Structures are given as C-alpha cells and as structure tokens.
C-alpha cells in the first residue's frame, strides 16, 4: 500500500477525519516507517464545511481516489445517509472492483453501504446507528457490538477511537507488527485492540480497577509460554475467579482467555519479524505449544500463515531464508 485517498464531504466529523490524517498522513521516515502518498479529496474542490462550524480547503477532486491503494471514507451527517453523492459511490465501487482497500470510520459506513459493496457482508458502525443501518440495508450483517470488522479488503469501524484501532489493524497487515507498534507508540495508544472487543460497557466499574489489574496483565505478557488459567490469574489479583473475570472484561473489553490469545498472536508476529527462530520455538515462546497450533490460530486471526507472514515482514536475512513458502493463505472473511 503506497497511496491513500481520504474522502471528505460537507458535514465531516473533525476527529474521525483527523484519525485518518494521523494514521496515514504523517511523515515517520525518521522511525524507519515508509511514507504514504496521502491526499484529501472531495467531489467539488474548495471549502468543505465540518459539523463543528469551520471549513477546510480541499484542492483535489476524486480523480486520485480512483487509483489509490486505500480509500478512507469519513463520516457524514445523518441527513445525508440516504442521499450520498453518486460520484463518491462510484469511487468506492471502483476501489472494491480493483481489490483496493476501503476503510470507513464511524458513520462513514453508511456511505460505503450506499454503494452496495457491503451487501452480503458483515459490517459495523457506531452502536447508536447500528439499528438504523440494519433497517436501511437489510442485506448487510450489521454487528453493533464490535470495534471494527474486516470483510475481505473492506474495513468498517465504530465511533471515534475505534476508527484508530481499525487503521492500526490495517497498518499491521501492510507494514507488520513492529512498525505498527512504533506508530502506536508515537500516538501513545495501545498497538492493537482486537476488533471483537465490545464498543462500550453497560455497567462500568470504578476507574481504579485497571490499576489493580495492571500487575497481572504485565505478568501475563512476561509469561505467555505458560498455561495460564483464570483461577491462577485471579489468585495473583487477590480476587475470586468470578470477580476477576468480570473486572478484566470491563477493563479490556474481552475475556482473559481472548485477550491472552491475542497477545500471543502479537508476540508471535514480533518473533517472526525480528528473529530467525523456527516455528516450533516461536510456538513455544508464544504459548501455542506446537507449530501446528500456531499455524491454525495465526491463519484464523490474520488470514495468513506464519511462514507467509515472515516472508513479507521479516527484518533478518536468516529469518527470510528459514523456511520455504507455504501454500497461499485463505482470504480473511471477518476479524470480529
């Protein structure tokens, strides 16, 4: 992925627009991260008004978006959901037809839905608008509970910060775990929140809860190779298993087992990128036990085999020559 077009229209949301600019528009070459040719485009160049009462001047029309490797769709106000500019819809259809990436943030998913490319697919949007999307587009499988969904090369995300999670998820596939972690550190955000995490918590616990669990999660990360159980983790947190599981999910939006499985995948990604260790050793270090279990989980979550991932992202000559290429991975249908 080298070129990124971010589509803005009147009434765009500044935060969600800023997420795309932050993720794909900054020069990070000092950190060894390649630049993207990032351009802001609009159907009619000139002043484009935001929903916050100010405007930005956009010089580029939609021409660049027809060639971009990634098309980012910013949110538009609800009164425009049923009346999306046909020129924007044509850009989205063309992007999907040529197998480019399409990523929507928050209610930008309504623009993508209007193009028809989400019919028969799974998608998400902000939980406040999920029912409306399901009613307007009954052929879309709308999941109101997750942070983001990837179906093929289309990514839809929930509101505000979930859009940033979706951008990091895409960058992880294009740049690998190590470079994406560098980007996340610059942003001072977690490098990966799994798409299946909940958008919100019905009954939040006190803010101090996360502090009480921080030593436990740190210990989990240091001991990924161990067979960790909820009873064992609860004991370290000085809680009952039921209380620990409830508080953990409230803090992290996932069960201890799901969170741990994701961290093991991330650790395996790092080892595949930065070492020449064989798959059996990486499986052991990541807590998967065997190369076969690693392959199964890696392909299920990322839609690619560990060997294919290493061939694409490995930073060491030894690692790139460790194993021969495996068969092509199956397409990732949904990450949620």
ROZA-899924 format. One record per residue (C-alpha): residue number from 1; residue in one letter; x, y, z. Coordinates in steps of 0.1 Angstrom, whole numbers. Layout:
N
<vexlum nr="NUM" rest="A" east="X" north="Y" up="Z"/>
...
END
This chain:
336
<vexlum nr="1" rest="X" east="0" north="0" up="0"/>
<vexlum nr="2" rest="X" east="15" north="33" up="-11"/>
<vexlum nr="3" rest="X" east="-13" north="57" up="-19"/>
<vexlum nr="4" rest="X" east="-42" north="68" up="4"/>
<vexlum nr="5" rest="X" east="-72" north="89" up="-5"/>
<vexlum nr="6" rest="X" east="-93" north="103" up="23"/>
<vexlum nr="7" rest="X" east="-128" north="114" up="11"/>
<vexlum nr="8" rest="X" east="-144" north="143" up="29"/>
<vexlum nr="9" rest="X" east="-178" north="159" up="23"/>
<vexlum nr="10" rest="X" east="-197" north="187" up="38"/>
<vexlum nr="11" rest="X" east="-206" north="180" up="74"/>
<vexlum nr="12" rest="X" east="-175" north="158" up="80"/>
<vexlum nr="13" rest="X" east="-165" north="149" up="116"/>
<vexlum nr="14" rest="X" east="-132" north="166" up="125"/>
<vexlum nr="15" rest="X" east="-120" north="139" up="150"/>
<vexlum nr="16" rest="X" east="-126" north="110" up="126"/>
<vexlum nr="17" rest="X" east="-110" north="129" up="98"/>
<vexlum nr="18" rest="X" east="-80" north="136" up="120"/>
<vexlum nr="19" rest="X" east="-77" north="99" up="127"/>
<vexlum nr="20" rest="X" east="-71" north="92" up="90"/>
<vexlum nr="21" rest="X" east="-46" north="121" up="88"/>
<vexlum nr="22" rest="X" east="-27" north="108" up="119"/>
<vexlum nr="23" rest="X" east="-26" north="72" up="108"/>
<vexlum nr="24" rest="X" east="-17" north="77" up="71"/>
<vexlum nr="25" rest="X" east="-6" north="113" up="66"/>
<vexlum nr="26" rest="X" east="23" north="119" up="89"/>
<vexlum nr="27" rest="X" east="60" north="117" up="79"/>
<vexlum nr="28" rest="X" east="75" north="90" up="100"/>
<vexlum nr="29" rest="X" east="106" north="82" up="79"/>
<vexlum nr="30" rest="X" east="128" north="91" up="109"/>
<vexlum nr="31" rest="X" east="114" north="60" up="126"/>
<vexlum nr="32" rest="X" east="121" north="38" up="95"/>
<vexlum nr="33" rest="X" east="84" north="38" up="85"/>
<vexlum nr="34" rest="X" east="77" north="44" up="48"/>
<vexlum nr="35" rest="X" east="56" north="74" up="38"/>
<vexlum nr="36" rest="X" east="22" north="71" up="21"/>
<vexlum nr="37" rest="X" east="12" north="94" up="-7"/>
<vexlum nr="38" rest="X" east="-18" north="107" up="14"/>
<vexlum nr="39" rest="X" east="-42" north="131" up="-2"/>
<vexlum nr="40" rest="X" east="-75" north="146" up="9"/>
<vexlum nr="41" rest="X" east="-101" north="146" up="-19"/>
<vexlum nr="42" rest="X" east="-137" north="158" up="-23"/>
<vexlum nr="43" rest="X" east="-163" north="157" up="-51"/>
<vexlum nr="44" rest="X" east="-162" north="195" up="-56"/>
<vexlum nr="45" rest="X" east="-129" north="211" up="-46"/>
<vexlum nr="46" rest="X" east="-129" north="242" up="-25"/>
<vexlum nr="47" rest="X" east="-142" north="249" up="10"/>
<vexlum nr="48" rest="X" east="-156" north="218" up="28"/>
<vexlum nr="49" rest="X" east="-175" north="225" up="59"/>
<vexlum nr="50" rest="X" east="-172" north="204" up="91"/>
<vexlum nr="51" rest="X" east="-200" north="197" up="115"/>
<vexlum nr="52" rest="X" east="-182" north="219" up="141"/>
<vexlum nr="53" rest="X" east="-187" north="251" up="122"/>
<vexlum nr="54" rest="X" east="-154" north="255" up="104"/>
<vexlum nr="55" rest="X" east="-143" north="246" up="69"/>
<vexlum nr="56" rest="X" east="-111" north="232" up="53"/>
<vexlum nr="57" rest="X" east="-100" north="240" up="18"/>
<vexlum nr="58" rest="X" east="-96" north="209" up="-3"/>
<vexlum nr="59" rest="X" east="-79" north="213" up="-37"/>
<vexlum nr="60" rest="X" east="-82" north="178" up="-51"/>
<vexlum nr="61" rest="X" east="-112" north="162" up="-67"/>
<vexlum nr="62" rest="X" east="-119" north="125" up="-67"/>
<vexlum nr="63" rest="X" east="-96" north="116" up="-95"/>
<vexlum nr="64" rest="X" east="-67" north="104" up="-72"/>
<vexlum nr="65" rest="X" east="-91" north="81" up="-53"/>
<vexlum nr="66" rest="X" east="-97" north="61" up="-85"/>
<vexlum nr="67" rest="X" east="-61" north="50" up="-83"/>
<vexlum nr="68" rest="X" east="-54" north="49" up="-46"/>
<vexlum nr="69" rest="X" east="-45" north="17" up="-28"/>
<vexlum nr="70" rest="X" east="-67" north="27" up="1"/>
<vexlum nr="71" rest="X" east="-98" north="48" up="1"/>
<vexlum nr="72" rest="X" east="-108" north="62" up="36"/>
<vexlum nr="73" rest="X" east="-144" north="73" up="40"/>
<vexlum nr="74" rest="X" east="-150" north="99" up="66"/>
<vexlum nr="75" rest="X" east="-184" north="102" up="84"/>
<vexlum nr="76" rest="X" east="-212" north="124" up="70"/>
<vexlum nr="77" rest="X" east="-243" north="138" up="89"/>
<vexlum nr="78" rest="X" east="-273" north="115" up="92"/>
<vexlum nr="79" rest="X" east="-294" north="137" up="69"/>
<vexlum nr="80" rest="X" east="-271" north="127" up="40"/>
<vexlum nr="81" rest="X" east="-271" north="90" up="46"/>
<vexlum nr="82" rest="X" east="-299" north="83" up="21"/>
<vexlum nr="83" rest="X" east="-286" north="109" up="-4"/>
<vexlum nr="84" rest="X" east="-249" north="101" up="-8"/>
<vexlum nr="85" rest="X" east="-231" north="118" up="-38"/>
<vexlum nr="86" rest="X" east="-232" north="93" up="-66"/>
<vexlum nr="87" rest="X" east="-196" north="103" up="-75"/>
<vexlum nr="88" rest="X" east="-184" north="91" up="-41"/>
<vexlum nr="89" rest="X" east="-203" north="58" up="-45"/>
<vexlum nr="90" rest="X" east="-186" north="52" up="-79"/>
<vexlum nr="91" rest="X" east="-152" north="57" up="-63"/>
<vexlum nr="92" rest="X" east="-160" north="31" up="-36"/>
<vexlum nr="93" rest="X" east="-173" north="6" up="-62"/>
<vexlum nr="94" rest="X" east="-143" north="11" up="-83"/>
<vexlum nr="95" rest="X" east="-119" north="6" up="-54"/>
<vexlum nr="96" rest="X" east="-136" north="-27" up="-44"/>
<vexlum nr="97" rest="X" east="-136" north="-39" up="-81"/>
<vexlum nr="98" rest="X" east="-98" north="-34" up="-84"/>
<vexlum nr="99" rest="X" east="-92" north="-50" up="-50"/>
<vexlum nr="100" rest="X" east="-81" north="-18" up="-32"/>
<vexlum nr="101" rest="X" east="-86" north="-13" up="5"/>
<vexlum nr="102" rest="X" east="-117" north="6" up="17"/>
<vexlum nr="103" rest="X" east="-119" north="18" up="53"/>
<vexlum nr="104" rest="X" east="-148" north="37" up="68"/>
<vexlum nr="105" rest="X" east="-147" north="55" up="102"/>
<vexlum nr="106" rest="X" east="-179" north="56" up="123"/>
<vexlum nr="107" rest="X" east="-210" north="66" up="102"/>
<vexlum nr="108" rest="X" east="-188" north="66" up="71"/>
<vexlum nr="109" rest="X" east="-200" north="30" up="69"/>
<vexlum nr="110" rest="X" east="-234" north="44" up="57"/>
<vexlum nr="111" rest="X" east="-216" north="59" up="26"/>
<vexlum nr="112" rest="X" east="-199" north="25" up="19"/>
<vexlum nr="113" rest="X" east="-232" north="7" up="24"/>
<vexlum nr="114" rest="X" east="-250" north="31" up="-1"/>
<vexlum nr="115" rest="X" east="-225" north="19" up="-27"/>
<vexlum nr="116" rest="X" east="-238" north="-17" up="-24"/>
<vexlum nr="117" rest="X" east="-204" north="-32" up="-18"/>
<vexlum nr="118" rest="X" east="-214" north="-43" up="17"/>
<vexlum nr="119" rest="X" east="-244" north="-64" up="5"/>
<vexlum nr="120" rest="X" east="-239" north="-99" up="18"/>
<vexlum nr="121" rest="X" east="-210" north="-89" up="40"/>
<vexlum nr="122" rest="X" east="-205" north="-83" up="77"/>
<vexlum nr="123" rest="X" east="-200" north="-47" up="89"/>
<vexlum nr="124" rest="X" east="-202" north="-24" up="119"/>
<vexlum nr="125" rest="X" east="-208" north="13" up="127"/>
<vexlum nr="126" rest="X" east="-213" north="33" up="159"/>
<vexlum nr="127" rest="X" east="-236" north="14" up="182"/>
<vexlum nr="128" rest="X" east="-261" north="43" up="182"/>
<vexlum nr="129" rest="X" east="-266" north="39" up="145"/>
<vexlum nr="130" rest="X" east="-263" north="1" up="141"/>
<vexlum nr="131" rest="X" east="-301" north="-5" up="141"/>
<vexlum nr="132" rest="X" east="-307" north="23" up="116"/>
<vexlum nr="133" rest="X" east="-281" north="7" up="93"/>
<vexlum nr="134" rest="X" east="-297" north="-27" up="96"/>
<vexlum nr="135" rest="X" east="-331" north="-12" up="87"/>
<vexlum nr="136" rest="X" east="-317" north="8" up="57"/>
<vexlum nr="137" rest="X" east="-296" north="-21" up="44"/>
<vexlum nr="138" rest="X" east="-311" north="-54" up="54"/>
<vexlum nr="139" rest="X" east="-286" north="-73" up="31"/>
<vexlum nr="140" rest="X" east="-258" north="-63" up="54"/>
<vexlum nr="141" rest="X" east="-250" north="-83" up="85"/>
<vexlum nr="142" rest="X" east="-246" north="-54" up="110"/>
<vexlum nr="143" rest="X" east="-227" north="-62" up="142"/>
<vexlum nr="144" rest="X" east="-234" north="-34" up="167"/>
<vexlum nr="145" rest="X" east="-211" north="-47" up="194"/>
<vexlum nr="146" rest="X" east="-176" north="-48" up="179"/>
<vexlum nr="147" rest="X" east="-149" north="-21" up="174"/>
<vexlum nr="148" rest="X" east="-143" north="-29" up="137"/>
<vexlum nr="149" rest="X" east="-149" north="-56" up="111"/>
<vexlum nr="150" rest="X" east="-128" north="-67" up="82"/>
<vexlum nr="151" rest="X" east="-146" north="-85" up="54"/>
<vexlum nr="152" rest="X" east="-123" north="-91" up="25"/>
<vexlum nr="153" rest="X" east="-105" north="-58" up="19"/>
<vexlum nr="154" rest="X" east="-133" north="-36" up="33"/>
<vexlum nr="155" rest="X" east="-130" north="-24" up="69"/>
<vexlum nr="156" rest="X" east="-158" north="-7" up="88"/>
<vexlum nr="157" rest="X" east="-153" north="7" up="123"/>
<vexlum nr="158" rest="X" east="-173" north="21" up="152"/>
<vexlum nr="159" rest="X" east="-171" north="56" up="165"/>
<vexlum nr="160" rest="X" east="-141" north="78" up="173"/>
<vexlum nr="161" rest="X" east="-112" north="58" up="188"/>
<vexlum nr="162" rest="X" east="-124" north="26" up="172"/>
<vexlum nr="163" rest="X" east="-115" north="42" up="139"/>
<vexlum nr="164" rest="X" east="-79" north="45" up="150"/>
<vexlum nr="165" rest="X" east="-80" north="8" up="161"/>
<vexlum nr="166" rest="X" east="-92" north="-1" up="126"/>
<vexlum nr="167" rest="X" east="-64" north="20" up="110"/>
<vexlum nr="168" rest="X" east="-38" north="3" up="131"/>
<vexlum nr="169" rest="X" east="-53" north="-31" up="122"/>
<vexlum nr="170" rest="X" east="-48" north="-23" up="85"/>
<vexlum nr="171" rest="X" east="-13" north="-9" up="91"/>
<vexlum nr="172" rest="X" east="-4" north="-41" up="108"/>
<vexlum nr="173" rest="X" east="-13" north="-61" up="77"/>
<vexlum nr="174" rest="X" east="6" north="-37" up="54"/>
<vexlum nr="175" rest="X" east="36" north="-28" up="75"/>
<vexlum nr="176" rest="X" east="39" north="-56" up="100"/>
<vexlum nr="177" rest="X" east="37" north="-57" up="138"/>
<vexlum nr="178" rest="X" east="70" north="-39" up="146"/>
<vexlum nr="179" rest="X" east="65" north="-8" up="125"/>
<vexlum nr="180" rest="X" east="28" north="-6" up="135"/>
<vexlum nr="181" rest="X" east="38" north="-7" up="172"/>
<vexlum nr="182" rest="X" east="62" north="22" up="165"/>
<vexlum nr="183" rest="X" east="33" north="42" up="150"/>
<vexlum nr="184" rest="X" east="11" north="33" up="180"/>
<vexlum nr="185" rest="X" east="38" north="44" up="205"/>
<vexlum nr="186" rest="X" east="41" north="78" up="187"/>
<vexlum nr="187" rest="X" east="3" north="82" up="191"/>
<vexlum nr="188" rest="X" east="5" north="70" up="227"/>
<vexlum nr="189" rest="X" east="-22" north="44" up="221"/>
<vexlum nr="190" rest="X" east="-24" north="6" up="225"/>
<vexlum nr="191" rest="X" east="-8" north="-10" up="194"/>
<vexlum nr="192" rest="X" east="-38" north="-34" up="190"/>
<vexlum nr="193" rest="X" east="-73" north="-37" up="203"/>
<vexlum nr="194" rest="X" east="-89" north="-67" up="187"/>
<vexlum nr="195" rest="X" east="-119" north="-59" up="165"/>
<vexlum nr="196" rest="X" east="-142" north="-82" up="185"/>
<vexlum nr="197" rest="X" east="-139" north="-62" up="217"/>
<vexlum nr="198" rest="X" east="-171" north="-45" up="229"/>
<vexlum nr="199" rest="X" east="-178" north="-9" up="219"/>
<vexlum nr="200" rest="X" east="-190" north="0" up="253"/>
<vexlum nr="201" rest="X" east="-196" north="-13" up="288"/>
<vexlum nr="202" rest="X" east="-231" north="-13" up="302"/>
<vexlum nr="203" rest="X" east="-221" north="-11" up="338"/>
<vexlum nr="204" rest="X" east="-186" north="4" up="340"/>
<vexlum nr="205" rest="X" east="-165" north="-3" up="371"/>
<vexlum nr="206" rest="X" east="-146" north="24" up="390"/>
<vexlum nr="207" rest="X" east="-117" north="39" up="371"/>
<vexlum nr="208" rest="X" east="-92" north="24" up="396"/>
<vexlum nr="209" rest="X" east="-100" north="-11" up="385"/>
<vexlum nr="210" rest="X" east="-74" north="-11" up="357"/>
<vexlum nr="211" rest="X" east="-47" north="-1" up="381"/>
<vexlum nr="212" rest="X" east="-54" north="-32" up="402"/>
<vexlum nr="213" rest="X" east="-51" north="-55" up="372"/>
<vexlum nr="214" rest="X" east="-20" north="-38" up="356"/>
<vexlum nr="215" rest="X" east="5" north="-60" up="375"/>
<vexlum nr="216" rest="X" east="-15" north="-91" up="365"/>
<vexlum nr="217" rest="X" east="-15" north="-82" up="328"/>
<vexlum nr="218" rest="X" east="22" north="-73" up="329"/>
<vexlum nr="219" rest="X" east="29" north="-107" up="344"/>
<vexlum nr="220" rest="X" east="7" north="-124" up="317"/>
<vexlum nr="221" rest="X" east="28" north="-107" up="290"/>
<vexlum nr="222" rest="X" east="60" north="-119" up="306"/>
<vexlum nr="223" rest="X" east="48" north="-155" up="309"/>
<vexlum nr="224" rest="X" east="29" north="-161" up="276"/>
<vexlum nr="225" rest="X" east="45" north="-195" up="273"/>
<vexlum nr="226" rest="X" east="28" north="-208" up="304"/>
<vexlum nr="227" rest="X" east="-6" north="-225" up="305"/>
<vexlum nr="228" rest="X" east="-24" north="-197" up="323"/>
<vexlum nr="229" rest="X" east="-58" north="-202" up="339"/>
<vexlum nr="230" rest="X" east="-84" north="-178" up="353"/>
<vexlum nr="231" rest="X" east="-80" north="-194" up="387"/>
<vexlum nr="232" rest="X" east="-43" north="-187" up="386"/>
<vexlum nr="233" rest="X" east="-47" north="-151" up="374"/>
<vexlum nr="234" rest="X" east="-74" north="-144" up="399"/>
<vexlum nr="235" rest="X" east="-52" north="-156" up="427"/>
<vexlum nr="236" rest="X" east="-25" north="-132" up="416"/>
<vexlum nr="237" rest="X" east="-50" north="-104" up="416"/>
<vexlum nr="238" rest="X" east="-63" north="-115" up="450"/>
<vexlum nr="239" rest="X" east="-98" north="-118" up="437"/>
<vexlum nr="240" rest="X" east="-123" north="-146" up="432"/>
<vexlum nr="241" rest="X" east="-123" north="-161" up="397"/>
<vexlum nr="242" rest="X" east="-157" north="-147" up="390"/>
<vexlum nr="243" rest="X" east="-148" north="-112" up="402"/>
<vexlum nr="244" rest="X" east="-115" north="-113" up="383"/>
<vexlum nr="245" rest="X" east="-132" north="-123" up="350"/>
<vexlum nr="246" rest="X" east="-159" north="-96" up="354"/>
<vexlum nr="247" rest="X" east="-134" north="-69" up="361"/>
<vexlum nr="248" rest="X" east="-110" north="-80" up="334"/>
<vexlum nr="249" rest="X" east="-137" north="-78" up="307"/>
<vexlum nr="250" rest="X" east="-148" north="-44" up="320"/>
<vexlum nr="251" rest="X" east="-113" north="-31" up="317"/>
<vexlum nr="252" rest="X" east="-102" north="-47" up="285"/>
<vexlum nr="253" rest="X" east="-134" north="-54" up="266"/>
<vexlum nr="254" rest="X" east="-125" north="-91" up="263"/>
<vexlum nr="255" rest="X" east="-123" north="-122" up="284"/>
<vexlum nr="256" rest="X" east="-89" north="-131" up="299"/>
<vexlum nr="257" rest="X" east="-87" north="-160" up="275"/>
<vexlum nr="258" rest="X" east="-95" north="-139" up="244"/>
<vexlum nr="259" rest="X" east="-71" north="-111" up="255"/>
<vexlum nr="260" rest="X" east="-43" north="-136" up="262"/>
<vexlum nr="261" rest="X" east="-48" north="-154" up="228"/>
<vexlum nr="262" rest="X" east="-45" north="-120" up="210"/>
<vexlum nr="263" rest="X" east="-13" north="-111" up="229"/>
<vexlum nr="264" rest="X" east="2" north="-145" up="219"/>
<vexlum nr="265" rest="X" east="-5" north="-138" up="183"/>
<vexlum nr="266" rest="X" east="11" north="-103" up="186"/>
<vexlum nr="267" rest="X" east="42" north="-118" up="202"/>
<vexlum nr="268" rest="X" east="44" north="-145" up="175"/>
<vexlum nr="269" rest="X" east="42" north="-117" up="149"/>
<vexlum nr="270" rest="X" east="71" north="-99" up="166"/>
<vexlum nr="271" rest="X" east="93" north="-130" up="167"/>
<vexlum nr="272" rest="X" east="85" north="-138" up="131"/>
<vexlum nr="273" rest="X" east="96" north="-103" up="121"/>
<vexlum nr="274" rest="X" east="127" north="-99" up="142"/>
<vexlum nr="275" rest="X" east="142" north="-133" up="147"/>
<vexlum nr="276" rest="X" east="152" north="-164" up="128"/>
<vexlum nr="277" rest="X" east="137" north="-188" up="153"/>
<vexlum nr="278" rest="X" east="119" north="-218" up="138"/>
<vexlum nr="279" rest="X" east="81" north="-222" up="141"/>
<vexlum nr="280" rest="X" east="83" north="-248" up="169"/>
<vexlum nr="281" rest="X" east="104" north="-224" up="191"/>
<vexlum nr="282" rest="X" east="81" north="-194" up="183"/>
<vexlum nr="283" rest="X" east="51" north="-215" up="191"/>
<vexlum nr="284" rest="X" east="67" north="-224" up="225"/>
<vexlum nr="285" rest="X" east="77" north="-188" up="233"/>
<vexlum nr="286" rest="X" east="42" north="-175" up="224"/>
<vexlum nr="287" rest="X" east="24" north="-201" up="244"/>
<vexlum nr="288" rest="X" east="9" north="-221" up="215"/>
<vexlum nr="289" rest="X" east="28" north="-253" up="223"/>
<vexlum nr="290" rest="X" east="33" north="-266" up="188"/>
<vexlum nr="291" rest="X" east="39" north="-252" up="153"/>
<vexlum nr="292" rest="X" east="6" north="-268" up="142"/>
<vexlum nr="293" rest="X" east="-14" north="-249" up="168"/>
<vexlum nr="294" rest="X" east="4" north="-217" up="160"/>
<vexlum nr="295" rest="X" east="-4" north="-221" up="123"/>
<vexlum nr="296" rest="X" east="-40" north="-228" up="130"/>
<vexlum nr="297" rest="X" east="-45" north="-198" up="153"/>
<vexlum nr="298" rest="X" east="-23" north="-175" up="132"/>
<vexlum nr="299" rest="X" east="-43" north="-182" up="100"/>
<vexlum nr="300" rest="X" east="-76" north="-179" up="118"/>
<vexlum nr="301" rest="X" east="-69" north="-145" up="132"/>
<vexlum nr="302" rest="X" east="-47" north="-129" up="105"/>
<vexlum nr="303" rest="X" east="-58" north="-148" up="74"/>
<vexlum nr="304" rest="X" east="-21" north="-157" up="65"/>
<vexlum nr="305" rest="X" east="3" north="-185" up="75"/>
<vexlum nr="306" rest="X" east="32" north="-177" up="98"/>
<vexlum nr="307" rest="X" east="57" north="-186" up="70"/>
<vexlum nr="308" rest="X" east="39" north="-163" up="45"/>
<vexlum nr="309" rest="X" east="39" north="-135" up="72"/>
<vexlum nr="310" rest="X" east="76" north="-139" up="78"/>
<vexlum nr="311" rest="X" east="84" north="-138" up="41"/>
<vexlum nr="312" rest="X" east="66" north="-105" up="39"/>
<vexlum nr="313" rest="X" east="77" north="-87" up="71"/>
<vexlum nr="314" rest="X" east="109" north="-104" up="84"/>
<vexlum nr="315" rest="X" east="137" north="-79" up="90"/>
<vexlum nr="316" rest="X" east="166" north="-105" up="92"/>
<vexlum nr="317" rest="X" east="182" north="-123" up="63"/>
<vexlum nr="318" rest="X" east="183" north="-156" up="83"/>
<vexlum nr="319" rest="X" east="146" north="-154" up="91"/>
<vexlum nr="320" rest="X" east="137" north="-149" up="54"/>
<vexlum nr="321" rest="X" east="156" north="-180" up="45"/>
<vexlum nr="322" rest="X" east="145" north="-202" up="74"/>
<vexlum nr="323" rest="X" east="116" north="-218" up="56"/>
<vexlum nr="324" rest="X" east="102" north="-223" up="22"/>
<vexlum nr="325" rest="X" east="69" north="-207" up="12"/>
<vexlum nr="326" rest="X" east="37" north="-224" up="22"/>
<vexlum nr="327" rest="X" east="5" north="-225" up="2"/>
<vexlum nr="328" rest="X" east="-13" north="-192" up="-3"/>
<vexlum nr="329" rest="X" east="-35" north="-183" up="27"/>
<vexlum nr="330" rest="X" east="-72" north="-182" up="26"/>
<vexlum nr="331" rest="X" east="-89" north="-148" up="24"/>
<vexlum nr="332" rest="X" east="-98" north="-133" up="57"/>
<vexlum nr="333" rest="X" east="-136" north="-130" up="59"/>
<vexlum nr="334" rest="X" east="-140" north="-112" up="92"/>
<vexlum nr="335" rest="X" east="-118" north="-103" up="121"/>
<vexlum nr="336" rest="X" east="-146" north="-97" up="145"/>
END
